[in-house]
Amino acid sequence: MKKIVFLFGLLLTVNLSVNSQEISKNAIGLRFGDNSGFGAEISYQHKLESANRVEINLGFRDNKNVNSFKATGIYQWVWSLENRFNWYAGIGGGVGSWKEQIINLSETFIFGTGDIGIEYNFEIPLLISLDFRPEFGLSDLYKGYNTDIAISLRYQF
């Protein structure tokens, strides 16, 4: 009987270890970042293959002079590190709108983006990540290079 209990415990441990290396089918939460001002985004991730997913973010940025709204889509590759850690990188783009408060100037813009980060999968269905996202604006006023560093909390299901 002790051997059966030990074998069952061993199989359960191996199963949990294997599952911790996988990415969740879906995850939704909030992404808090700093891209020329505080910003928050609703963030959704959907698994496409065993090591690939798509991330969609919808949110705003705000500082004392400019308010902006952005929608971003990124295709990501995910690699397992140690224990419950993964790292990921991706490429994508988005569309947004911003309004300059002082001179009352606004614009709709498009941008290309990349993404690189690290994430930790808790034993509960919580995912926390830290990422760096370079952006390249492609419109008249929102052009050139900008960066975004953010921390995210997502519920996995």
N, C-alpha and C positions, 0 to 999 in steps of 0.2 A: 504494500500500500504506500509506503514511504517513497518507493521508486516512482510510482505513478504520480504522486503529488509533486515530486521533484521534477519529473519529466514535463508535467503540465506547467509548472512554474517556469521552467526553462523555455518551453515553446512560447508562452505568453511574453516573456522578456524579449525573445528574439523577434516576435511579431511586433511588439511595441517599438523596438529598435529600428526595424525595417520601415514601419510606418512613419517614424520621426524623420526619416530621410526624404520622404515624399512631400510634394507641395500639395496644399489643399485644393479641392475642386473649385471652391469659391471662398472669397474673403471680402468683407466690407467693413469700412471704418472711416477714420479721419486721418488726414495728412496735414501736419502743421509745419509751415516753412517760412523762410525769410528770403524773399526775392524783391529787394528794394522796399521792404516794409513787411509787416506781419500778414500772414495769409493762412487760410484754412481751406481744405478741399475735402469733399466726399470722395472716397477712393474705393474702387471695386476691382478685384482681381479675379480672373477666370482662367482655370487650367486648360490648356489646349492639348498638350502631350505630357509625357512623363517629366520633362524638364523645361517646358515652355509654357508661358502664360501671357495673357494680355491684361494690361492695367489701364483703367479709365478713371480719370479724375475730373471733377467739376468743382470749381471754387472761386475764391476772390482773393485779392491782394489789396492792402490799404496802407498808405502812409500819409503824412501831413499834406502832401501836394497831389497825389494821384490815387485814384481808385480804379481797380481793374477786375475783370471777370475772365476766367480761362477754362477751356475744355481741352483736356490732353488725353491722347491715346498712345500707349507704348507697348511694343512687343518685347518681352523679356525672356532671357535664358537664365535658368537657375541651376546652380551647382552646390552640392553638399560640401560643407566644411566638416567640422567635428561636432559630435553630440547632436544638438538640435539647431545648430547654426547653418544657414545657407548664405551664399552670396549670389548676387545677380547683376546682370547688365542688360541694357536694352536700348532700342532706338524707336523714335516715333515723331509725333508732331501734334499740332493743335491750332486752335483758333481762339481769339479772345477779343475783348473790347476794353479800352481804358479811357478815362476822363481825367484831364488835368484840371484841378480845382481853381487855381489862381487866374489863368488866362482863358478858362472855359473852352478848352480844346479837347476833342475826343477823336478816337480812331478805332476801327476794327482792324485786327491784324492776324497774320498767320505766322507760325514759327516751327522750326525743326528742333528736336530735342534728343538728348541721350540720357542715360540713367545708369548709375552704378551704386550698389548698396550692399548692406549686410542685414540679415534678419534672424530673429530667434523665435522658434516655435515652442511655446510653453506646452506643458502637458494638458492644460485646459485649452479650449479652442481660441487662444489669443496669440496673435502674431504681432511682434514689435519690430520695427525696422528703422534704419537710419540710411538716408541716401543723398547722393549728390547728383544734381540734374543741370547740365549745361544747356542753355537755350540760345538759338540763333534766330533773331527776328528777321522776317523777310518783307516787311511792309515799309512804307515811307518813313514814318516816325518811330515805329518800334522795330529798329534794325540793329544789327550787330550782336555782340556776345553779352549774355547775362547768365548768372548762376542762381541756383536754388538749392539750399540745403534744408532737409526736412526730417522730422521724426513722425512715424505713423503707428497707429494702433488699429488693428483690424480683428474682427470676429471671423473665425473660419468655420465654414459649413460645407 
